[in-house]
Amino acid sequence: MSHPMSDEAGGAQGGGLSHATSENDVGPDPVIGAGIALLGIFLMGVGGAQGAHYLFNFGVLVAVLGAVLFVLFVAVTALKQRRALSASSRTSSPDTGAAEQRDARD
């Protein structure tokens, strides 16, 4: 079965991201970091409502850790996708370099 973004939808003219990335080119899911941050916010709420300062402080730690993981996962995913796009553009257009050399001489 072919992918919905096959040659006609995201091919050479569209430059679709789906062609340039594979499962190995995608980083960890940022939803993991967002979920950990939400768990921390929940712990902060429970700890604050009960007056349990240690639980609230632990919730702050978990929320900050989740936010850091979210930003890290987004950055890793973006870097992997950029690397995959540049690699696919190099392999898909081998004559681009010759055209750029001709333009540089003119």
C-alpha positions as CSV (number, residue, x, y, z in Angstrom):
1,M,0.0,0.0,0.0
2,S,1.4,3.4,-0.9
3,H,1.7,6.4,1.3
4,P,-1.0,9.1,0.9
5,M,1.7,11.6,0.0
6,S,2.9,9.6,-3.0
7,D,4.7,11.0,-6.1
8,E,1.7,13.0,-7.4
9,A,1.1,14.8,-4.1
10,G,4.5,15.6,-2.7
11,G,6.9,14.7,-5.5
12,A,9.6,16.7,-7.1
13,Q,7.4,19.8,-7.7
14,G,6.0,20.0,-4.2
15,G,9.2,19.1,-2.4
16,G,7.1,17.3,0.2
17,L,8.6,16.6,3.6
18,S,7.2,13.1,3.6
19,H,9.6,12.0,0.9
20,A,12.6,13.4,2.6
21,T,12.0,11.9,6.0
22,S,11.8,8.3,7.1
23,E,11.2,6.7,10.4
24,N,14.9,7.0,11.3
25,D,14.9,10.8,10.5
26,V,12.2,11.7,13.0
27,G,13.3,12.4,16.5
28,P,11.5,11.6,19.8
29,D,7.9,12.7,20.1
30,P,7.6,16.1,21.9
31,V,4.3,15.0,23.4
32,I,6.4,13.0,25.9
33,G,7.9,16.3,27.3
34,A,4.5,18.0,27.2
35,G,2.9,15.1,29.1
36,I,5.6,15.2,31.8
37,A,5.1,19.0,32.1
38,L,1.4,18.5,32.6
39,L,2.0,15.9,35.2
40,G,4.2,18.4,37.1
41,I,1.5,21.0,36.9
42,F,-1.0,18.6,38.3
43,L,1.4,17.7,41.1
44,M,1.8,21.4,41.8
45,G,-2.0,21.8,42.0
46,V,-2.5,18.9,44.3
47,G,0.5,19.9,46.5
48,G,-0.7,23.5,46.7
49,A,-4.3,22.6,47.6
50,Q,-3.1,20.3,50.4
51,G,-0.5,22.7,51.7
52,A,2.2,20.0,51.0
53,H,5.1,22.2,50.0
54,Y,7.4,19.3,49.3
55,L,4.9,17.9,46.8
56,F,4.5,21.3,45.2
57,N,8.3,21.7,44.9
58,F,8.6,18.3,43.4
59,G,5.8,19.2,40.9
60,V,7.8,22.3,39.9
61,L,10.8,20.1,39.3
62,V,8.8,17.7,37.2
63,A,7.2,20.5,35.2
64,V,10.5,22.2,34.4
65,L,12.0,18.8,33.4
66,G,9.1,18.2,31.1
67,A,9.5,21.6,29.5
68,V,13.2,21.1,28.9
69,L,12.5,17.6,27.4
70,F,9.8,19.2,25.1
71,V,12.2,21.8,23.8
72,L,15.0,19.2,23.4
73,F,12.8,16.8,21.5
74,V,11.6,19.5,19.2
75,A,15.1,20.6,18.5
76,V,16.3,17.0,17.8
77,T,13.4,16.4,15.5
78,A,14.0,19.6,13.5
79,L,17.7,18.9,13.2
80,K,17.1,15.4,11.9
81,Q,14.5,16.6,9.4
82,R,16.8,19.3,8.2
83,R,19.6,16.8,7.7
84,A,17.2,14.5,5.8
85,L,16.0,17.3,3.6
86,S,19.5,18.4,2.7
87,A,20.6,14.8,2.0
88,S,17.6,14.2,-0.2
89,S,18.1,17.4,-2.2
90,R,21.7,16.6,-2.8
91,T,20.8,13.1,-4.1
92,S,17.7,14.2,-6.1
93,S,19.5,17.0,-8.1
94,P,23.0,16.1,-9.1
95,D,23.2,18.7,-11.9
96,T,22.5,21.6,-9.5
97,G,26.2,21.9,-8.6
98,A,27.2,22.2,-12.3
99,A,24.6,24.9,-12.8
100,E,25.9,26.8,-9.8
101,Q,29.5,26.6,-11.0
102,R,28.4,28.0,-14.4
103,D,26.7,30.9,-12.6
104,A,29.7,31.6,-10.6
105,R,31.9,31.9,-13.7
106,D,29.5,34.3,-15.5
